[in-house]
Amino acid sequence: MTGDDPIPLHMVYFAWVRERIGRAEETLNPPASLKTIRDLLTWLSGQSAGHASALSDLRAIRIAINQDHAGLDDPIHAGDEIALFPPVSGG
């Protein structure tokens, strides 16, 4: 894999994130230059109006990488499953 090769990622979306994007999951091949979740979400928001709407306020998004909670500055790697979901409220 060279520095220019895309990195395959499996994205999973929940609740209103899924509704705005218009799908529950997708496989993406973003550029290898993306190193963090923040990089990925910035790139992803430019992919469609639905992505832009869902990702317009990153404070309202929670992230998991391979089913472990993650933050915006966590690294991404080829083959990761990245889940995006709204904050969970208790009750």
Buried (B, 14 or more C-beta within 10 A) or exposed (E): EEEEEBBEBBBBBBEEBBBBBBEEEBEBEBEBEBBBBBBBBBBBBEBEEBBBBBBEEBEEBBBBBEEEEBEBEBEBEEEBBBBBBBEEEEE
